[in-house]
Amino acid sequence: MHAIVIEDKKLALREVPDPVPAEGEVVVDVTAAGVNRADVSQRQGFYPPPPGASAYPGLECAGVISAVGSGVTGRHVGERVSALLSGGGYAQRVAVPAGQLLPVPTGLSLHEAAALPEVSCTVWSNSIDRDRLRKGKTFLVHGGGSGIGTFAIQLGHALGARVITTARASKHDRLRELGADLCVDYTTDDFVAATKDFTDGVGVDVVLDIVGAKYLARNIEALAPNGRITVIGMQGGRTAELDLGLLMAKRGSVSSTSLRARPLADKARIVSAVARDVWPLVEAGAIKPIIHTTMPLAEAAEAHRLMESSDHLGKILLVP
């Protein structure tokens, strides 16, 4: 098969051995794979795959099962699936633990389904499971134009939360259509002041942050009493001072998580919960996959350049 490999921090299309399913795994012939910021970090040498994972980038895909390993039940060759991966999505085929397979939501194509596994599992596991986002809460989503952001806005809106997001002004109209109640241009405006004004000085209950160090202090300022911040990215650096006094006064919490390195059983739990809680919203049309563009697998390097420019809105897909 062909796959994208990383050579000297560059992406190259190479012929590589076909994957063989281990016990508990299936092989999926990839129809489309999602591009994520984590893939860029891996290419740059900052985010190596966990032990035992494929060395090829790619954390989500959709396609058709072509082989079933020993110990797998309830799955069959020819079945259409989407999948949360620990790596290997930038390829014609990928081996996947059976517990990380998701059905293709009714009414969606395989291309559309490929845009959902990583974002849905990330947002559900952090903002819903960990931070208990619910109806009536206020939700601050940084990077609203990203794949994570466009999904988080829709999920928050579908749950009945009030959604605030930061994004370039050119993306605001579309993000409002997705359910954002307030859009803040992070290049010109202070999201803390805008958030406080929007909430009558109370602040936000849940923050989903892809920026990291650069936003830590301001996220705490924007937090409501008993609020929760989860950091899932470090685009703005990894080291910052933490004002424990302010955090303590607000009875707030800060956590940071990575989905990729979680144990298989935990990922299977998350995938199962997403199928149970989120897929019905997708099938009802309350959440839609937002796809900016679809590109051939051989153009993965160009897809990364687009990702790094932040000029996209929603997901970038690669097609083998």
N, C-alpha and C positions, 0 to 999 in steps of 0.2 A: 504494500500500500504506500501512499504518499502521506507525509506529515510535515508540519512546520517544526523545525528544530532551531535551537538557539546556539549560534556560533559567534563568539566574541561580541556578545550583546547585540547581535543582529539576527533577524529572522530569515530562514532559508527553507525552501521546499526541497525535501529529500525523499528518496525511496528508503523505506525502513521495514523491518519485519512486521507481519500481521500480528495483532494481539491474540493471545490464547486465553480463554476464560479460566480463571482459577476456581477453586471450590467456592460456591456462593456468588459467582459472577456470571454476567452475560456479556456478549459482544454486540455492540450496536453499530450498524452501518450508518454513518453520520450524514444526515440531510443538511443540517445547518448547525453552526456553533456560535455561541455568544462571545463577544469580546468584552473583557472587563479590565478595570484599572489594575487589578492584581496581576493580570498577564503582563502588563507593561512593567510592573515592579519586578516580576520574575525575569523578564528579558534584561532588565538593568542590573540584575544580580542581587536584588534586595529581598526577594521572596521565594526562596527555594521550595520545591515540592516536598511534602512530608515523606518520610521513609516508606518505600514500597509503591509510591505513586508514580505515574508516568512522568517522564522528564519533559514531555511536550506540553506547551501551554494549552489552556482551554479548560474552563471550570463549569461549562454547561453545554448541552447539546440536545438535539432531538433527531430521531431517526427510526430505524427498523431493526429489531433484534435478528441477528443472523446466526448466533450460536448460543447455547445455554450450557453452563458448567454444571458439574455435579453438585447436588445438594440444593439446587434451585427448584422451587415449586411455584406453580401459578403463573409461569411465564413461558412463552412459546415463540419459536422462530416465525417471523413475519409480523409480530406484534409491533404496533406503532407506540413509541414511548418518548418522553423527554427525560433528562437525567441531570442530576447534580454530580459533578465530577471533582476529583482531587487533582486532576490534570489530564491531558491527552485529548482534549476536544478539537484541537486544530489538526485534524487527521481525517482520513477516510473511514477509519474504524477505531473504536475505543472499547476497552473492557471496563465494565461498571459493576460494582456491588449491587446485587438485586435490590437491597434495601434503599438504594438511592434512585430508583426508577420512579417516575411519575407518569400517570396516564396523560394522553394528549387531551386537553379540555375539549368537550363537545363544541363543534363549530369552528375550531381553530385548525389551521394548516400546520404542518411540521415546522415550517419556517417561523411561524408565529409562536409556536410552543417552545422553540429554542431560545426565545428571548426571556423566558420566565423563571427557570429553576433557580439560578443563583440569586437573582434579586428577590424573589418571593421567599426563599429560605432565609436569606440574610435579614430582610425586614421583619418577617414573622418572628424569627428566633430572638431578635434584639428588641424591637419596639413592642411586640405583642406579648411574647412569652416572658422576657426578662423585665421589661419596663412597664408592662401592664397598660398599654394604650387602650383606651376604651371610649365609648360615646361620652361626649361632653368635655373630654380633656383637650388641652391645647398642645399641638404637635409641631415642633420646629424641625424642618428638614433642610439640611444644607446640601447644596449642589442639586437643586431641583430639576435641572435639565439633564442630569445623568440618567443612566438606566435605573440605578437605585432610586434616584429622586423621583422620576416620573412614576415609578411603581408605588413608592411610599406615599406620595401625595394621593394617589387614587385609593390606596388601602385605607389611609386615615380618613379620607372623605367618606368612603363606603361604610366605615365603622361609626360615623357620626361625630368624629373629632373636628375641631377647628384646626386648619392647617396653615402654617406660615412657612414660606420657603425663601431661600436666597438663591438668586440666579441673575445672569445678565438681563438687562432690560429687554433685549430683543426676544427673549423667551417667555416673558411674562404673560402675554395673551394666551399662549398655548397652555401654560401651566394653570392659569385660571380655569380654562376649559376642562382641565383634568381634575379640578376640585380644590385648588389652592385658594384660601380666603384672603391671604395677604402675600404679595410678592415683594421682596426687598432686593434692590440692585446692590450687590455686595461691592461693586466697584466704586460706588458714589455715596451710598447711604450706610448708616449705622444700624445694624440689625438689632442691637440691644435697645436702642431708643425706639425703633419702630415696633418692636415686640412689646415693650412696656406700654407704649401708647395704645396698641391694639387690644391689650389685655387689661386696660385701666390700671396699670402699675403692678399687676399680680405676677406676671411672668408666665413661662411655659412649663407644662408638666413633663413633657418628654422631648428630648433632643436626640436626633440621629445625625451624627457628624462624620463626614468623610475628610475633614480638613486636618484635625489633630491639634498639634501644639499651638499654632497660630490663633486658634479660636477658643482655647481652653478657658482662659480668664473671662472672656466675654460670654461664653456659654453659661458659666456660673452666675455672672451678673444677670443674665436673662432668665434664670431659673426661678420657678415658683417654689413656695414652700413644699417640701417633700418631693421635689422634682428629680428626674433621673436623666443623666447624660450617658449615651453610649457612643464611643468613638470606634469607627470601623475603618478609618483610613488615616493616612499621615501625609496628605498632599502638602500640608502646611508645616511639616516638621514633626519630630518625635519627642522633643524635650522642651518642657515649659515649667514655669513655677506654678504651684497650686496653692491658692489662698484657702487654707484649711479653715480659718476662722469664718470666712464668708460661707463656705460650703456647710460648715457646722451650723451656722446661724439659720441657714435655710433647710437644715435637715436633709440635704441633698446627697446624691450619690453620683460617682463617676465610674464607669466601667469601660473596658476595651476588649473587644473580642475578635477572633478570627474563625470563620466557618470552616475553612479548608482543613485545618489540623485537628478538628474535633474527632473523637473516636467514632468508629463506624456505627456503633449502636446509637450514639447521640444524633448523628446525621440521619440515620434511618428514622428516629423518632421525629425529628424536625420535618423530614420529607412526608411522613405519614400525616402529621398535623397540617401541613400545607395543603395536601390533597383533601383533607377533611374540612378545613376552615376557609381556605382561600380559593380553591378551584370552583366551588359553587358561585362565588362572586364573579369569577372570570366567565363562567358559562352563562351567567345572567347578564353579562355585559357591563357590570359595574366597574370592572377592571379590564383594561385592554392592553395587550402588548404594544408598546410604542417603539417602532423600529425606524431609525433614522435612515439607514441604508444597508444594502446587502452587497457583499463583495466576494469575488472568487478567493479561494483559499490561498492561491499564489500571491495575492495582493495583501497578505497579512501585515506586511511592514507599513503599507499605506494606511491600513486600518488603525494601526498603532499611532501613526502620525495624526490622524484625525482625532483619535481618543485624547491624545496629549494636548491638542489645540483647544479642546472643550468647545468646539464649534458645533458639535452634534447635539441633538435633542433626542433622548431615548437610547435604544440599543443599536449597536453595530453588529451585524452578523457576517460570518464567513461561510461560504458554501464550497465544499470539496468538489 
